Amino acid sequence: MENGLLWIGRAAGILGVLLCVIAAVARLAGAYWLGSFQLGTLLQAGTAGMVVACLCFLVVLTERAKVGH
């Protein structure tokens, strides 16, 4: 389970950062929409991905701390 959570966390984090960067670059270029998505929506999706990644890593860290004691 720990391995799965690590991979989910990594994938969600990378995807979240990419979505945030795409949204920020497009907005700085003057766009409000990218395809059929508003850029604020992409930014929120990227933020949600990074939050999921943080929660996955937090679960892994707390499980490792329990085993250590």
Secondary structure as UniProt FT lines:
FT   HELIX           2..28
FT   TURN            29..30
FT   STRAND          33..34
FT   TURN            35..36
FT   STRAND          37..38
FT   HELIX           39..68
//
